[in-house]
Every structure is written in C-alpha cells, then in structure tokens.
C-alpha cells in the first residue's frame, strides 16, 4: 500500500466524501462562477479543507470538462453542475474523424491551474484531481444508449472512439501530475450500465491502460463507479490496480468489499441525495448504517456514494462529519 494511502487509512475520521460544489455556498458564488475561474476553484477547495475534517482536498468533479474539450455542447446553470446536452457525432462510423484535443483546450487548463494553485496553498492535505472515465466520456461524445447498442453492432468503431478518449485522458491526468496532484479520482459511472463482459471489453481495458500510464509509488489512483452492477463486475474492477475503490449507494457496500484487493481502500456509500433532500438525523442514520455494515473490514472508509449536490444543505454536511468523528472517536 502506498504511503499516501496508508496515511489516509490511519486517519479514518478524516473522511473523503466527494465534496466540492457545495463550496459555492461558502463563497457566496454560483456554480458557473466556480467552474469558470481557477482562483475560485482554489478558494472552493480551501473553504472545504478549512471547514471540514477531510483527509484529501479534491478539485471539482465536473464530468462535462473533457467532453467540452472535444467539442460537445454543455449547458451551464447557476446552481447545477454542468451537463453535456449534445455530443459531437451522430454515427459511430464518424469516430475515425474525431480529433483528439490538446490538453489545455476549453476549460481543462482552468482545472489544471486550480490544482496547481491548491498545491501551493493547501499544505496539510494531499490534493487529488477528478476526471471522467473513458467509457463515460465516449457516451457523452456520442449517445449513451446508442453507444451500448454499438458495442454489439459495431465493436471496432466503438474501440476507435475508446482509443481516442483514452489517449486524451492519459495526457490530461499527466498534466495534473505535472501540476503537483497527489492522486486522481476517475469516475466511470456509465460502465455500470453494461453487462460484465461488455464492461470488461469497453471500459475496464481502457481504464487499466490509463492507470498503468500514470501510476507510480507517489501517485494515488482512485476508481469510482456508482452503477448497480458493480458486484457482477468485481473481478475486472479488482484487476484495475487502483489504490482506492469508491462505490455508490446503488449496491450494498458490504457485498463489494470482500471482492476487492485487501491492500486497497474501499470507500462509500452514504446516499448523496440525502445531503440535499434529507435531514441531519437522516444523514446520521445513514452514516451509522453504512458503518455498522462495513466497519469490520480493515480497508473500509466511509464516504458519500457519489458527488454531493451543489445545493446540499450544510447542516446535513456538518452532521455527516460530526457523526463520522463520533464513530471514530
């Protein structure tokens, strides 16, 4: 286990929820302002680090950034995380015509600069970057439903698309490393829509290629998948070689932990929607439930099941951290 991962594991009360966009409330700005400025991203990361008992400072988990760099259309709203509304191809045969963008295009440089600035300002925590996974990115460039069908009908063309998004993601993560990032969280939620065999062929194969290209003893790799089929995909997920596996609340986390490598952390999976729509008591009950089910596993750490919404209630976020601190006191 890498030293940085061991340090995270030794401090289980310093939890690692996927918490970034609620920083807008602390800063009194919109989501749009946050994602449009590296200085605001730094301020958001620092606001979270200063207020919350976190073990890692994570930059914005904005899964539209990479697709926008390829040319996809993105919808921006003040209180919502950006959303891809239109891809760049309507026929999988057009995948061969896609040009891989240079790292730094569109908003990617803002996110790289945000991490660089965070490393200069946040001295007591590792700083992680967030990126989308290759299959999830491919679905945003084409069409998620059509892509699933083409995995059967046009596998060679899908692999052409996958090779291009993979090439970009390798360079994007390397740029974050060069900026000082201590690790990466890759979110590959769309892979959870596939059968285990298809997920292995069209997601895991490319995820591992990316991980292998950036992995070293000083860089932490975290894989996130919030799909409801991950238990069936456990063998291929375990073979990815990640240091941390992060799963959503669509599964019972206790069923997944024994299937993951014992020398890797497994994190999850408090329902992220509860942070917005629930109450502090419901948050505490959910944290307790996950803890009771999984705390017997030495490599378990509690976290949110996915990205906490921008409009989550801070009284609920505070209740989450208070309950975790109580459990590990």
ROLUM-340679 format. One record per residue (C-alpha): residue in three letters; residue number from 1; x, y negated, z. Coordinates in Angstrom, 2 decimals, always signed. Layout:
<rs>
  fivex  gumar        x        y        z
    ALA    NUM        X        Y        Z
...
</rs>
This chain:
<rs>
  fivex  gumar        x        y        z
    UNK      1    +0.00    +0.00    +0.00
    UNK      2    +1.39    -3.41    -0.96
    UNK      3    +2.50    -5.71    +1.83
    UNK      4    -0.10    -8.36    +0.98
    UNK      5    -2.83    -5.72    +1.05
    UNK      6    -1.59    -4.40    +4.39
    UNK      7    -1.76    -7.92    +5.81
    UNK      8    -5.37    -8.22    +4.67
    UNK      9    -6.22    -4.83    +6.16
    UNK     10    -4.60    -5.71    +9.50
    UNK     11    -6.99    -8.65    +9.92
    UNK     12   -10.42    -7.19    +9.23
    UNK     13   -12.09   -10.10   +10.98
    UNK     14   -10.72   -12.31    +8.19
    UNK     15   -13.22   -11.07    +5.68
    UNK     16   -13.11   -11.57    +1.90
    UNK     17   -16.59   -12.38    +0.56
    UNK     18   -16.86   -13.66    -3.00
    UNK     19   -17.47   -17.18    -1.82
    UNK     20   -16.67   -20.17    -3.99
    UNK     21   -19.64   -22.03    -5.45
    UNK     22   -21.31   -22.92    -2.10
    UNK     23   -18.30   -25.21    -1.63
    UNK     24   -20.24   -27.72    -3.74
    UNK     25   -22.49   -28.35    -0.74
    UNK     26   -19.50   -29.06    +1.48
    UNK     27   -18.09   -31.50    -1.05
    UNK     28   -21.41   -33.11    -1.98
    UNK     29   -20.93   -32.41    -5.69
    UNK     30   -22.69   -30.40    -8.40
    UNK     31   -21.58   -27.07    -9.82
    UNK     32   -20.94   -28.90   -13.08
    UNK     33   -18.53   -31.27   -11.35
    UNK     34   -16.78   -28.37    -9.65
    UNK     35   -16.11   -26.40   -12.82
    UNK     36   -15.01   -29.47   -14.79
    UNK     37   -12.07   -30.51   -12.63
    UNK     38    -9.05   -28.64   -11.31
    UNK     39    -8.84   -31.17    -8.46
    UNK     40   -12.41   -30.38    -7.44
    UNK     41   -11.68   -26.67    -7.62
    UNK     42    -8.75   -27.19    -5.28
    UNK     43   -10.95   -29.19    -2.90
    UNK     44   -13.60   -26.48    -3.02
    UNK     45   -11.12   -23.70    -2.26
    UNK     46    -9.60   -25.74    +0.56
    UNK     47   -13.02   -26.56    +2.02
    UNK     48   -13.87   -22.85    +2.19
    UNK     49   -10.46   -21.97    +3.65
    UNK     50   -10.77   -24.70    +6.31
    UNK     51   -14.31   -23.82    +7.36
    UNK     52   -14.45   -20.04    +7.04
    UNK     53   -12.44   -17.22    +8.61
    UNK     54   -11.36   -15.78    +5.25
    UNK     55    -8.35   -13.62    +4.51
    UNK     56    -7.98   -14.77    +0.91
    UNK     57    -8.64   -18.01    -0.96
    UNK     58   -10.47   -17.13    -4.17
    UNK     59   -10.96   -19.53    -7.06
    UNK     60   -14.25   -19.91    -8.92
    UNK     61   -15.81   -16.63   -10.11
    UNK     62   -17.18   -18.22   -13.27
    UNK     63   -17.76   -15.41   -15.78
    UNK     64   -18.50   -17.81   -18.64
    UNK     65   -14.99   -19.27   -18.93
    UNK     66   -13.40   -16.57   -21.06
    UNK     67   -16.38   -16.27   -23.42
    UNK     68   -16.40   -20.03   -23.91
    UNK     69   -12.71   -19.89   -24.85
    UNK     70   -13.68   -17.51   -27.67
    UNK     71   -16.37   -19.95   -28.81
    UNK     72   -19.53   -18.68   -27.10
    UNK     73   -22.20   -21.22   -26.18
    UNK     74   -22.55   -21.89   -22.46
    UNK     75   -25.39   -23.53   -20.57
    UNK     76   -24.38   -25.84   -17.73
    UNK     77   -26.66   -26.86   -14.87
    UNK     78   -26.02   -28.85   -11.74
    UNK     79   -27.00   -26.14    -9.25
    UNK     80   -26.35   -22.91   -11.15
    UNK     81   -23.24   -21.03   -12.21
    UNK     82   -22.71   -21.50   -15.99
    UNK     83   -24.42   -18.95   -18.21
    UNK     84   -23.50   -17.72   -21.69
    UNK     85   -26.51   -18.29   -23.94
    UNK     86   -25.15   -17.25   -27.33
    UNK     87   -22.25   -15.09   -28.43
    UNK     88   -20.02   -15.53   -31.45
    UNK     89   -21.02   -12.54   -33.60
    UNK     90   -24.37   -11.04   -34.51
    UNK     91   -23.00    -7.95   -36.27
    UNK     92   -20.39    -5.68   -34.69
    UNK     93   -18.66    -5.42   -38.08
    UNK     94   -17.66    -9.06   -37.64
    UNK     95   -15.44    -8.13   -34.71
    UNK     96   -12.48    -7.84   -37.05
    UNK     97   -12.83   -11.55   -37.89
    UNK     98   -12.65   -12.73   -34.29
    UNK     99    -9.56   -14.76   -33.49
    UNK    100    -8.06   -14.31   -30.04
    UNK    101    -7.90   -17.79   -28.47
    UNK    102    -4.78   -19.13   -26.84
    UNK    103    -4.71   -19.26   -23.08
    UNK    104    -5.43   -22.84   -22.05
    UNK    105    -8.23   -23.36   -24.53
    UNK    106   -11.66   -24.65   -23.43
    UNK    107   -11.80   -24.64   -19.60
    UNK    108    -9.23   -21.90   -18.99
    UNK    109    -6.47   -24.43   -18.30
    UNK    110    -8.61   -26.11   -15.64
    UNK    111    -8.90   -22.83   -13.78
    UNK    112    -5.19   -22.08   -14.10
    UNK    113    -4.35   -25.57   -12.85
    UNK    114    -6.79   -25.16    -9.97
    UNK    115    -4.96   -22.06    -8.78
    UNK    116    -1.57   -23.76    -9.18
    UNK    117    -2.74   -26.68    -7.04
    UNK    118    -4.28   -24.33    -4.47
    UNK    119    -0.96   -22.53    -4.07
    UNK    120    +0.66   -25.89    -3.31
    UNK    121    -1.96   -26.88    -0.71
    UNK    122    -3.15   -23.61    +0.89
    UNK    123    -0.08   -22.22    +2.64
    UNK    124    -1.55   -19.75    +5.14
    UNK    125    -3.62   -17.57    +2.79
    UNK    126    -2.95   -15.62    -0.41
    UNK    127    -4.62   -17.24    -3.41
    UNK    128    -6.50   -14.99    -5.84
    UNK    129    -7.79   -15.83    -9.30
    UNK    130   -11.03   -14.47   -10.72
    UNK    131   -11.57   -13.14   -14.23
    UNK    132   -14.21   -11.22   -16.13
    UNK    133   -13.67    -7.61   -17.18
    UNK    134   -13.18    -6.60   -20.82
    UNK    135   -16.49    -4.83   -21.47
    UNK    136   -18.44    -7.58   -19.71
    UNK    137   -16.65   -10.18   -21.85
    UNK    138   -17.34    -8.22   -25.04
    UNK    139   -21.04    -8.18   -24.18
    UNK    140   -21.08   -11.95   -23.85
    UNK    141   -19.40   -12.37   -27.23
    UNK    142   -21.85   -10.04   -29.00
    UNK    143   -25.04    -8.93   -27.26
    UNK    144   -25.16    -6.72   -24.18
    UNK    145   -27.95    -4.44   -25.38
    UNK    146   -26.63    -4.23   -28.93
    UNK    147   -23.14    -3.50   -27.66
    UNK    148   -24.37    -0.49   -25.71
    UNK    149   -26.05    +0.90   -28.84
    UNK    150   -23.00    +0.25   -30.99
    UNK    151   -20.85    +2.27   -28.61
    UNK    152   -22.69    +5.24   -30.12
    UNK    153   -23.21    +3.99   -33.67
    UNK    154   -20.03    +2.02   -34.39
    UNK    155   -17.38    +3.01   -31.85
    UNK    156   -14.43    +1.92   -34.00
    UNK    157   -15.83    -1.59   -34.41
    UNK    158   -16.54    -1.81   -30.67
    UNK    159   -12.96    -0.78   -29.98
    UNK    160   -11.78    -3.53   -32.31
    UNK    161   -13.72    -6.02   -30.18
    UNK    162   -12.41    -4.45   -26.99
    UNK    163    -8.81    -4.69   -28.15
    UNK    164    -9.20    -8.42   -28.77
    UNK    165   -10.77    -9.29   -25.44
    UNK    166    -8.17    -7.11   -23.72
    UNK    167    -5.32    -8.96   -25.43
    UNK    168    -6.73   -12.27   -24.21
    UNK    169    -7.33   -11.13   -20.64
    UNK    170    -3.77    -9.84   -20.31
    UNK    171    -2.36   -13.24   -21.20
    UNK    172    -4.92   -15.10   -19.09
    UNK    173    -4.03   -13.17   -15.95
    UNK    174    -0.32   -13.55   -16.70
    UNK    175    -0.86   -17.32   -16.85
    UNK    176    -2.47   -17.21   -13.40
    UNK    177    +0.52   -15.21   -12.14
    UNK    178    +2.88   -17.80   -13.57
    UNK    179    +0.84   -20.46   -11.75
    UNK    180    +1.51   -18.66    -8.48
    UNK    181    -1.59   -16.49    -7.99
    UNK    182    -1.08   -13.72    -5.44
    UNK    183    -3.72   -11.48    -6.97
    UNK    184    -6.70   -11.16    -9.28
    UNK    185   -10.31   -10.14    -8.80
    UNK    186   -11.68    -8.67   -12.03
    UNK    187   -15.48    -8.50   -12.26
    UNK    188   -16.68    -5.82   -14.67
    UNK    189   -20.41    -5.63   -13.85
    UNK    190   -21.59    -4.68   -17.34
    UNK    191   -19.70    -1.39   -17.16
    UNK    192   -22.26    -0.32   -14.56
    UNK    193   -24.87    -0.24   -17.35
    UNK    194   -23.02    +2.51   -19.21
    UNK    195   -23.00    +6.26   -18.77
    UNK    196   -19.85    +7.54   -17.03
    UNK    197   -18.45    +8.86   -20.32
    UNK    198   -19.03    +5.58   -22.17
    UNK    199   -17.76    +3.52   -19.24
    UNK    200   -14.55    +5.54   -19.30
    UNK    201   -14.09    +5.08   -23.05
    UNK    202   -15.17    +1.46   -23.45
    UNK    203   -14.36    -0.12   -20.08
    UNK    204   -12.01    +1.76   -17.78
    UNK    205    -9.48    +2.50   -20.52
    UNK    206    -9.09    -1.22   -21.23
    UNK    207    -9.25    -2.30   -17.59
    UNK    208    -6.36    +0.03   -16.80
    UNK    209    -4.40    -1.32   -19.75
    UNK    210    -4.84    -4.84   -18.38
    UNK    211    -3.98    -3.84   -14.83
    UNK    212    -0.86    -1.98   -15.93
    UNK    213    +0.31    -5.04   -17.85
    UNK    214    +0.19    -7.36   -14.82
    UNK    215    +0.79    -5.00   -11.90
    UNK    216    +3.81    -5.35    -9.66
    UNK    217    +4.65    -4.95    -5.97
    UNK    218    +3.84    -8.59    -5.20
    UNK    219    +0.57    -9.00    -7.15
    UNK    220    -2.72    -7.67    -5.76
    UNK    221    -5.30    -6.20    -8.11
    UNK    222    -8.96    -6.07    -7.11
    UNK    223   -11.66    -4.40    -9.23
    UNK    224   -15.29    -5.43    -8.74
    UNK    225   -18.29    -3.57   -10.12
    UNK    226   -21.80    -4.20    -8.82
    UNK    227   -23.56    -1.63   -11.04
    UNK    228   -25.79    +1.09    -9.66
    UNK    229   -23.97    +3.93   -11.47
    UNK    230   -20.51    +3.43    -9.98
    UNK    231   -20.72    +6.55    -7.84
    UNK    232   -21.02    +8.59   -11.02
    UNK    233   -18.04    +6.68   -12.45
    UNK    234   -15.91    +7.23    -9.35
    UNK    235   -13.20    +9.36   -10.98
    UNK    236   -12.38    +6.85   -13.70
    UNK    237   -12.65    +3.90   -11.30
    UNK    238   -10.30    +5.56    -8.82
    UNK    239    -7.78    +6.09   -11.63
    UNK    240    -7.60    +2.35   -12.43
    UNK    241    -4.83    +1.88    -9.89
    UNK    242    -6.41    -1.12    -8.17
    UNK    243    -5.29    -2.15    -4.70
    UNK    244    -8.80    -3.24    -3.70
    UNK    245   -12.15    -1.90    -4.91
    UNK    246   -15.14    -4.16    -4.39
    UNK    247   -18.69    -2.85    -4.88
    UNK    248   -22.18    -4.34    -4.92
    UNK    249   -25.24    -3.58    -2.87
    UNK    250   -26.90    -1.52    -5.61
    UNK    251   -25.25    +1.53    -4.01
    UNK    252   -24.70    +2.91    -0.55
    UNK    253   -21.09    +1.96    +0.05
    UNK    254   -20.53    +4.93    +2.36
    UNK    255   -21.07    +7.21    -0.65
    UNK    256   -18.32    +5.49    -2.63
    UNK    257   -15.55    +5.04    -0.08
    UNK    258   -14.60    +8.74    +0.20
    UNK    259   -14.24    +8.88    -3.59
    UNK    260   -11.70    +6.04    -3.74
    UNK    261    -7.95    +6.33    -3.07
    UNK    262    -7.23    +6.33    +0.66
    UNK    263    -4.38    +3.86    +0.17
    UNK    264    -6.70    +1.26    -1.41
    UNK    265    -9.09    -1.10    +0.36
    UNK    266   -12.79    -0.68    -0.33
    UNK    267   -14.95    -3.76    +0.19
    UNK    268   -18.64    -4.62    +0.15
    UNK    269   -21.54    -4.85    +0.21
    UNK    270   -23.86    -7.28    +2.00
    UNK    271   -26.67    -8.37    -0.35
    UNK    272   -25.57   -11.74    -1.81
    UNK    273   -29.18   -12.83    -2.41
    UNK    274   -29.77   -12.78    +1.34
    UNK    275   -27.34   -15.68    +1.71
    UNK    276   -29.75   -17.82    -0.30
    UNK    277   -33.18   -16.40    +0.47
    UNK    278   -32.71   -14.75    +3.85
    UNK    279   -32.35   -15.96    +7.42
    UNK    280   -29.35   -15.87    +9.78
    UNK    281   -30.93   -12.94   +11.62
    UNK    282   -31.37   -11.02    +8.36
    UNK    283   -27.75   -11.69    +7.47
    UNK    284   -26.61   -10.40   +10.86
    UNK    285   -28.74    -7.28   +10.48
    UNK    286   -27.35    -6.63    +7.01
    UNK    287   -23.75    -7.04    +8.18
    UNK    288   -24.43    -4.68   +11.09
    UNK    289   -25.98    -2.09    +8.77
    UNK    290   -23.02    -2.05    +6.40
    UNK    291   -20.60    -1.97    +9.33
    UNK    292   -22.40    +0.94   +11.01
    UNK    293   -22.39    +2.94    +7.78
    UNK    294   -18.76    +2.33    +6.80
    UNK    295   -16.61    +1.30    +9.76
    UNK    296   -15.43    +4.86   +10.39
    UNK    297   -13.36    +4.60    +7.19
    UNK    298    -9.96    +3.07    +7.92
    UNK    299    -9.74    +1.48    +4.47
    UNK    300   -13.12    -0.28    +4.66
    UNK    301   -13.52    -4.04    +4.91
    UNK    302   -16.82    -5.84    +4.92
    UNK    303   -17.64    -8.36    +2.19
    UNK    304   -20.51    -9.70    +0.16
    UNK    305   -21.82    -7.36    -2.51
    UNK    306   -21.22    -9.93    -5.25
    UNK    307   -20.81   -13.67    -5.81
    UNK    308   -22.65   -15.70    -3.17
    UNK    309   -25.04   -18.14    -4.92
    UNK    310   -24.20   -21.84    -5.11
    UNK    311   -27.40   -22.71    -3.23
    UNK    312   -26.81   -20.23    -0.42
    UNK    313   -27.68   -21.64    +2.99
    UNK    314   -24.64   -22.50    +5.03
    UNK    315   -26.41   -21.40    +8.20
    UNK    316   -26.52   -17.93    +6.63
    UNK    317   -22.89   -18.04    +5.54
    UNK    318   -21.88   -19.12    +9.03
    UNK    319   -23.97   -16.29   +10.52
    UNK    320   -22.11   -13.81    +8.31
    UNK    321   -18.70   -14.93    +9.57
    UNK    322   -19.88   -15.11   +13.18
    UNK    323   -21.23   -11.55   +13.02
    UNK    324   -18.05   -10.19   +11.42
    UNK    325   -15.96   -11.88   +14.10
    UNK    326   -18.18   -10.36   +16.78
    UNK    327   -17.87    -6.87   +15.33
    UNK    328   -14.07    -7.01   +15.19
    UNK    329   -13.54    -8.90   +18.46
</rs>
